[in-house]
Amino acid sequence: MKYKAENRNLLTHPKDIEGSKIGSLFSEIHLSLRNILKDKWPKELNSRIDKNISKFLETPKISWKDISSCWENTYKEEKRSSQKLYFFYAKIFYLSAKIQNEDGNIERAFLYISHAAYLTGFIHGYQYHINEKELRTNRSSEGGKGKTSKISKIKTKFSLILNTPPTGGWGNETETIDAIYNNKEFMSFISEIEAENTVKNLKDLITEELIHNKNNQTVYQSLRKKQPK
C-alpha cells in the first residue's frame, strides 16, 4: 500500500505553514509521519521507532547502520532508501522540536518543526515521483500487451482466411499475399479491433505468416491450385 501524495505539494510550500501556530504544526507533522510509517513500513510501531531514533538526538555523525538499526523489520526497498533517510531525519527534527517546545524554547522549536515539515514534504514528493514513474511504466506495459494481443488476433484471422481459399485454390505466393491483403473480410476485421495502426506494414506481416509460419505454409501448399502436369 502506498500513502497518497497526489493532492500534496511535492515539497512543503511557505503557504502551507503561513499563519500556523506551532501546536497545529506539531499535530500535522505527527500525523503525516505516522501515516508514512504505516504505509511504507507497516510492521513498525510508531512508539518503538521514536524510541530507537531518539538515541541519536545528540549524535551529529550518523551512519547508514545507525539509521537501519531503528527499523526492526526488513522491507523490500533499495539498500539506501532515500525515503528511509529523510524519514529518519524528519523524526530527528520532530522529536528535537518537541523537546525544545517542552523546555519553552519556542523559537528553536519552531525552527526544528519547520525543518521536519520540509523533510516530510520531500518524502511525499519522492513518492509522487515513484508513483508517476510506475504509472508511465504500467501504461507502456498495457499498451505493449494491447498491441501484442491485436497482432495475435490478426495472425489468427489470417490463418482462418487462408483455410478458405477461392474456387480452384490459392495461386502462387505473390498472388496469395495480394489476395489476402485486399480481402475485404480481413480488412474489416482489422478495423473492428481498431488495429489499423498496430502493424507498420501489413503486407510484410502477411508475407511472414504465409512463408515462414510452418503451419500456414503446410495449409497453403495443400490448398494451392493444382498445377498442370
Backbone hydrogen bonds in HBPLUS format (Angstrom, degrees):
<---DONOR---> <-ACCEPTOR-->    atom                        ^
c    i                          cat <-CA-CA->   ^        H-A-AA   ^      H-
h    n   atom  resd res      DA  || num        DHA   H-A  angle D-A-AA Bond
n    s   type  num  typ     dist DA aas  dist angle  dist       angle   num
A0008-ARG N   A0005-ALA O   3.14 MM   3  5.28 165.2  2.16 113.6 115.5     1
A0016-ASP N   A0013-HIS O   2.76 MM   3  5.27 146.4  1.87 115.6 126.4     2
A0017-ILE N   A0014-PRO O   3.18 MM   3  5.73 148.0  2.29 110.8 118.3     3
A0020-SER N   A0017-ILE O   2.97 MM   3  5.12 165.2  1.99 124.6 125.6     4
A0024-SER N   A0021-LYS O   3.09 MM   3  5.50 121.3  2.45 107.3 120.5     5
A0025-LEU N   A0021-LYS O   3.13 MM   4  6.47 153.7  2.20 152.4 160.5     6
A0026-PHE N   A0022-ILE O   3.00 MM   4  6.25 156.8  2.05 148.7 154.0     7
A0027-SER N   A0023-GLY O   3.13 MM   4  6.40 159.1  2.17 144.5 149.8     8
A0028-GLU N   A0024-SER O   2.94 MM   4  6.12 161.4  1.97 149.0 153.7     9
A0029-ILE N   A0025-LEU O   2.94 MM   4  6.06 172.0  1.95 155.9 158.1    10
A0030-HIS N   A0026-PHE O   2.91 MM   4  5.92 159.3  1.95 146.9 153.6    11
A0031-LEU N   A0027-SER O   3.03 MM   4  6.12 165.3  2.05 146.8 150.7    12
A0032-SER N   A0028-GLU O   2.91 MM   4  6.04 160.9  1.95 147.3 153.4    13
A0033-LEU N   A0029-ILE O   2.89 MM   4  5.99 165.8  1.91 151.9 155.2    14
A0034-ARG N   A0030-HIS O   3.01 MM   4  6.17 153.3  2.08 144.9 152.7    15
A0035-ASN N   A0031-LEU O   2.98 MM   4  6.21 156.7  2.03 149.4 155.3    16
A0036-ILE N   A0032-SER O   2.98 MM   4  6.26 157.3  2.04 148.1 154.5    17
A0037-LEU N   A0033-LEU O   2.97 MM   4  6.12 164.2  2.00 147.0 151.3    18
A0038-LYS N   A0034-ARG O   2.93 MM   4  6.10 160.5  1.96 148.0 153.5    19
A0039-ASP N   A0035-ASN O   2.96 MM   4  6.10 158.6  2.01 149.0 154.1    20
A0040-LYS N   A0036-ILE O   2.79 MM   4  5.73 163.9  1.81 155.0 160.2    21
A0041-TRP N   A0037-LEU O   2.85 MM   4  5.15 147.2  1.96 129.6 140.5    22
A0044-GLU N   A0041-TRP O   3.12 MM   3  5.95 167.5  2.14 128.8 132.6    23
A0049-ILE N   A0045-LEU O   2.94 MM   4  6.19 163.9  1.96 158.3 162.1    24
A0050-ASP N   A0046-ASN O   2.94 MM   4  6.08 151.2  2.02 146.0 154.0    25
A0051-LYS N   A0047-SER O   3.08 MM   4  6.25 154.2  2.15 138.5 145.2    26
A0052-ASN N   A0048-ARG O   2.92 MM   4  6.21 157.1  1.98 148.9 155.2    27
A0053-ILE N   A0049-ILE O   2.92 MM   4  6.01 161.0  1.95 145.6 150.6    28
A0054-SER N   A0050-ASP O   2.88 MM   4  5.93 146.2  2.00 142.8 152.4    29
A0055-LYS N   A0052-ASN O   3.40 MM   3  5.76 151.9  2.48 102.7 109.8    30
A0056-PHE N   A0053-ILE O   2.94 MM   3  5.73 164.7  1.97 123.4 128.2    31
A0057-LEU N   A0054-SER O   3.25 MM   3  5.31 169.2  2.27 112.6 111.9    32
A0059-THR N   A0056-PHE O   3.13 MM   3  4.86 163.2  2.16 107.6 106.9    33
A0066-ASP N   A0063-SER O   3.09 MM   3  5.12 119.7  2.47  93.9 108.1    34
A0067-ILE N   A0063-SER O   3.08 MM   4  6.49 159.6  2.13 148.9 153.7    35
A0068-SER N   A0064-TRP O   2.82 MM   4  6.00 172.7  1.82 156.5 158.6    36
A0069-SER N   A0065-LYS O   3.04 MM   4  6.09 144.0  2.17 139.3 148.3    37
A0070-CYS N   A0067-ILE O   3.11 MM   3  5.69 158.2  2.16 114.3 120.8    38
A0071-TRP N   A0068-SER O   3.13 MM   3  5.72 157.4  2.18 116.0 122.0    39
A0085-LEU N   A0081-SER O   3.01 MM   4  6.28 158.8  2.06 148.7 154.5    40
A0086-TYR N   A0082-SER O   2.96 MM   4  6.19 169.9  1.97 154.5 156.0    41
A0087-PHE N   A0083-GLN O   2.85 MM   4  5.88 149.1  1.95 142.0 151.5    42
A0088-PHE N   A0084-LYS O   2.93 MM   4  6.01 160.4  1.96 146.5 151.5    43
A0089-TYR N   A0085-LEU O   3.16 MM   4  6.50 162.2  2.19 148.2 152.1    44
A0090-ALA N   A0086-TYR O   2.81 MM   4  5.91 146.7  1.92 140.6 150.7    45
A0091-LYS N   A0087-PHE O   2.92 MM   4  6.14 154.0  1.99 148.7 155.1    46
A0092-ILE N   A0088-PHE O   2.94 MM   4  6.27 149.8  2.03 141.7 150.9    47
A0093-PHE N   A0089-TYR O   2.98 MM   4  6.19 164.3  2.00 149.2 151.3    48
A0094-TYR N   A0090-ALA O   2.89 MM   4  6.04 151.5  1.97 141.1 150.1    49
A0095-LEU N   A0091-LYS O   2.78 MM   4  5.89 173.0  1.78 157.3 158.8    50
A0096-SER N   A0092-ILE O   2.94 MM   4  6.01 151.9  2.02 140.6 149.3    51
A0097-ALA N   A0093-PHE O   2.86 MM   4  5.93 150.7  1.95 139.6 147.6    52
A0098-LYS N   A0094-TYR O   3.04 MM   4  6.36 149.7  2.14 144.8 152.7    53
A0099-ILE N   A0095-LEU O   3.20 MM   4  6.50 156.4  2.25 144.1 149.2    54
A0100-GLN N   A0096-SER O   3.00 MM   4  6.28 164.6  2.03 152.6 156.6    55
A0101-ASN N   A0097-ALA O   2.85 MM   4  5.99 155.8  1.91 149.2 156.2    56
A0102-GLU N   A0098-LYS O   2.95 MM   4  6.13 158.2  2.00 148.4 153.8    57
A0103-ASP N   A0099-ILE O   3.03 MM   4  6.25 138.7  2.21 142.1 153.3    58
A0105-ASN N   A0100-GLN O   2.82 MM   5  5.05 143.5  1.95 163.0 155.4    59
A0104-GLY N   A0101-ASN O   3.08 MM   3  5.08 156.6  2.14 100.9 107.7    60
A0109-ALA N   A0105-ASN O   2.89 MM   4  6.05 155.8  1.94 152.4 160.5    61
A0110-PHE N   A0106-ILE O   2.78 MM   4  5.97 156.4  1.84 152.1 157.4    62
A0111-LEU N   A0107-GLU O   3.06 MM   4  6.30 151.4  2.14 140.5 148.4    63
A0112-TYR N   A0108-ARG O   2.93 MM   4  6.21 161.4  1.96 152.6 156.5    64
A0113-ILE N   A0109-ALA O   2.89 MM   4  6.08 168.0  1.90 154.5 157.9    65
A0114-SER N   A0110-PHE O   2.97 MM   4  5.94 149.0  2.07 140.6 148.8    66
A0115-HIS N   A0111-LEU O   3.16 MM   4  6.40 148.6  2.26 140.1 148.0    67
A0116-ALA N   A0112-TYR O   2.92 MM   4  6.24 149.0  2.01 146.2 155.7    68
A0117-ALA N   A0113-ILE O   2.95 MM   4  6.19 145.1  2.08 137.9 147.0    69
A0118-TYR N   A0114-SER O   3.04 MM   4  6.38 148.4  2.14 140.2 148.3    70
A0119-LEU N   A0115-HIS O   2.98 MM   4  6.28 163.8  2.01 152.2 155.1    71
A0120-THR N   A0116-ALA O   2.92 MM   4  6.09 154.6  1.99 145.7 153.1    72
A0121-GLY N   A0117-ALA O   2.92 MM   4  6.10 151.6  2.00 143.8 151.6    73
A0122-PHE N   A0118-TYR O   3.00 MM   4  6.36 143.7  2.13 143.3 153.5    74
A0123-ILE N   A0119-LEU O   3.14 MM   4  6.52 151.8  2.23 144.7 150.9    75
A0124-HIS N   A0120-THR O   3.18 MM   4  6.56 159.7  2.22 150.5 154.8    76
A0125-GLY N   A0121-GLY O   2.92 MM   4  6.15 156.9  1.98 146.8 153.9    77
A0126-TYR N   A0122-PHE O   2.76 MM   4  5.99 154.4  1.83 153.9 160.8    78
A0127-GLN N   A0123-ILE O   2.95 MM   4  6.19 157.9  2.00 148.4 154.2    79
A0128-TYR N   A0124-HIS O   2.88 MM   4  6.10 150.8  1.96 144.6 153.2    80
A0129-HIS N   A0125-GLY O   3.04 MM   4  6.30 153.9  2.11 143.8 149.8    81
A0130-ILE N   A0126-TYR O   3.05 MM   4  6.41 154.2  2.12 145.0 151.7    82
A0131-ASN N   A0127-GLN O   2.83 MM   4  6.08 163.4  1.86 155.1 159.4    83
A0132-GLU N   A0128-TYR O   2.94 MM   4  6.16 159.0  1.99 151.4 156.6    84
A0133-LYS N   A0129-HIS O   3.01 MM   4  6.20 156.6  2.07 145.9 152.4    85
A0134-GLU N   A0130-ILE O   2.89 MM   4  6.14 161.1  1.93 154.2 159.1    86
A0135-LEU N   A0131-ASN O   2.89 MM   4  6.05 151.2  1.97 143.9 152.4    87
A0136-ARG N   A0132-GLU O   2.98 MM   4  6.24 160.3  2.02 149.7 153.8    88
A0137-THR N   A0133-LYS O   2.97 MM   4  6.19 156.6  2.02 145.6 152.6    89
A0138-ASN N   A0134-GLU O   2.82 MM   4  5.99 160.5  1.86 149.5 154.7    90
A0139-ARG N   A0135-LEU O   2.91 MM   4  6.10 158.7  1.96 147.6 153.7    91
A0140-SER N   A0136-ARG O   2.93 MM   4  6.09 156.6  1.99 144.0 150.7    92
A0141-SER N   A0137-THR O   2.83 MM   4  6.06 155.1  1.89 147.1 154.5    93
A0142-GLU N   A0138-ASN O   2.77 MM   4  5.95 162.6  1.80 151.5 156.2    94
A0143-GLY N   A0139-ARG O   2.84 MM   4  5.98 151.8  1.92 142.8 151.2    95
A0144-GLY N   A0140-SER O   2.89 MM   4  6.12 149.7  1.98 142.0 150.4    96
A0145-LYS N   A0141-SER O   2.86 MM   4  6.14 156.2  1.91 149.4 156.0    97
A0146-GLY N   A0142-GLU O   2.87 MM   4  6.05 152.5  1.95 142.9 150.7    98
A0147-LYS N   A0143-GLY O   2.98 MM   4  6.20 154.5  2.04 144.0 150.4    99
A0148-THR N   A0144-GLY O   2.92 MM   4  6.15 161.8  1.95 148.2 153.4   100
A0149-SER N   A0145-LYS O   2.90 MM   4  6.08 155.3  1.96 145.8 152.5   101
A0150-LYS N   A0146-GLY O   3.04 MM   4  6.28 154.7  2.11 145.2 151.4   102
A0151-ILE N   A0147-LYS O   3.00 MM   4  6.27 161.5  2.03 154.1 158.7   103
A0152-SER N   A0148-THR O   2.98 MM   4  6.17 156.0  2.04 146.5 153.3   104
A0153-LYS N   A0149-SER O   3.00 MM   4  6.28 150.3  2.09 143.6 151.5   105
A0154-ILE N   A0150-LYS O   2.90 MM   4  6.20 152.1  1.98 147.9 155.8   106
A0155-LYS N   A0151-ILE O   2.94 MM   4  6.21 158.4  1.99 150.6 155.9   107
A0156-THR N   A0152-SER O   3.00 MM   4  6.24 153.0  2.07 143.6 151.1   108
A0157-LYS N   A0153-LYS O   2.93 MM   4  6.15 160.0  1.97 148.0 153.3   109
A0158-PHE N   A0154-ILE O   2.89 MM   4  6.12 153.1  1.96 146.3 154.2   110
A0159-SER N   A0155-LYS O   3.05 MM   4  6.35 157.4  2.11 146.4 151.0   111
A0160-LEU N   A0156-THR O   3.09 MM   4  6.42 150.5  2.18 145.9 154.0   112
A0161-ILE N   A0157-LYS O   2.99 MM   4  6.28 161.0  2.03 154.5 158.9   113
A0162-LEU N   A0158-PHE O   2.85 MM   4  6.08 154.2  1.92 150.3 158.5   114
A0163-ASN N   A0159-SER O   3.13 MM   4  6.33 134.7  2.34 135.8 146.3   115
A0163-ASN N   A0160-LEU O   3.18 MM   3  5.20 130.8  2.44  93.1 106.0   116
A0164-THR N   A0161-ILE O   2.96 MM   3  5.20 160.9  1.99 109.4 115.3   117
A0169-GLY N   A0166-PRO O   2.88 MM   3  5.45 162.7  1.91 139.1 143.1   118
A0170-TRP N   A0223-LEU O   2.87 MM  53  6.13 154.3  1.94 140.4 145.5   119
A0225-LYS N   A0170-TRP O   2.76 MM  55  5.49 150.0  1.85 162.4 152.0   120
A0176-THR N   A0172-ASN O   2.90 MM   4  6.11 156.6  1.95 156.4 164.0   121
A0177-ILE N   A0173-GLU O   2.89 MM   4  6.08 161.9  1.93 152.4 156.8   122
A0178-ASP N   A0174-THR O   3.10 MM   4  6.28 164.9  2.13 147.9 151.6   123
A0179-ALA N   A0175-GLU O   2.89 MM   4  6.03 153.0  1.97 143.4 151.5   124
A0180-ILE N   A0176-THR O   2.97 MM   4  6.18 163.9  2.00 153.8 156.6   125
A0181-TYR N   A0177-ILE O   2.94 MM   4  6.02 156.9  2.00 146.7 154.1   126
A0182-ASN N   A0178-ASP O   3.04 MM   4  6.16 143.6  2.17 142.1 150.2   127
A0183-ASN N   A0180-ILE O   3.10 MM   3  4.82 160.1  2.14  99.1 105.0   128
A0187-MET N   A0183-ASN O   3.04 MM   4  6.32 164.2  2.07 156.2 160.2   129
A0188-SER N   A0184-LYS O   2.85 MM   4  5.92 152.1  1.93 145.6 153.8   130
A0189-PHE N   A0185-GLU O   3.01 MM   4  6.15 150.9  2.09 141.9 149.1   131
A0190-ILE N   A0186-PHE O   3.11 MM   4  6.44 158.1  2.16 147.8 153.1   132
A0191-SER N   A0187-MET O   3.10 MM   4  6.32 150.7  2.19 140.6 148.4   133
A0192-GLU N   A0188-SER O   2.93 MM   4  6.20 149.8  2.03 144.4 152.9   134
A0193-ILE N   A0189-PHE O   3.13 MM   4  6.47 152.8  2.21 153.4 158.6   135
A0195-ALA N   A0190-ILE O   2.94 MM   5  5.31 176.0  1.94 161.1 161.0   136
A0194-GLU N   A0191-SER O   3.04 MM   3  4.87 156.0  2.09 101.9 107.8   137
A0198-THR N   A0195-ALA O   3.10 MM   3  4.89 160.9  2.14 101.3 107.1   138
A0205-LEU N   A0201-ASN O   3.25 MM   4  6.64 152.3  2.33 146.1 153.6   139
A0206-ILE N   A0202-LEU O   2.95 MM   4  6.27 160.2  1.99 154.8 159.7   140
A0207-THR N   A0203-LYS O   2.92 MM   4  6.11 159.7  1.97 147.0 152.6   141
A0208-GLU N   A0204-ASP O   2.90 MM   4  6.09 159.9  1.94 147.6 153.0   142
A0209-GLU N   A0205-LEU O   2.92 MM   4  6.15 160.5  1.96 151.2 156.2   143
A0210-LEU N   A0206-ILE O   2.92 MM   4  6.07 154.3  1.99 149.3 156.3   144
A0211-ILE N   A0207-THR O   2.95 MM   4  5.97 171.4  1.96 154.8 157.4   145
A0212-HIS N   A0208-GLU O   2.93 MM   4  5.39 148.6  2.03 134.3 144.5   146
A0217-GLN N   A0213-ASN O   2.85 MM   4  6.05 157.4  1.90 158.3 166.0   147
A0218-THR N   A0214-LYS O   2.94 MM   4  6.12 152.1  2.02 146.1 152.9   148
A0219-VAL N   A0215-ASN O   3.07 MM   4  6.36 161.2  2.11 148.2 152.9   149
A0220-TYR N   A0216-ASN O   2.83 MM   4  6.02 162.6  1.86 150.4 155.7   150
A0221-GLN N   A0217-GLN O   2.93 MM   4  6.10 163.0  1.96 147.0 151.2   151
A0222-SER N   A0218-THR O   3.14 MM   4  6.34 147.7  2.24 142.5 151.0   152
A0223-LEU N   A0219-VAL O   3.09 MM   4  6.30 126.6  2.39 141.5 155.8   153
A0223-LEU N   A0220-TYR O   3.03 MM   3  5.13 139.0  2.20  99.7 111.8   154
